[in-house]
Amino acid sequence: MMGDFKQCKGAVIRPDPDEVIAENKSTLTDAFFNDPTGTDMSKLFATRMEIQCS
């Protein structure tokens, strides 16, 4: 089964905070800026790993 994943590529995605804010400024609220840990918006800033296998 391990042989099925020989053609995998991974990429670490680190969002640019300024870009995230610019793209989402219509949905950002004062509450977000006052308490960034208490909102789901923090997920937009999370570093993530994307993996594609063929």
Secondary structure, DSSP 4 states (H G I P E B T S, - for coil): -GGGGTTEEEEEE---HHHHHHHHTTT--HHHHH-GGGSGGGGGG--EEEEEE-
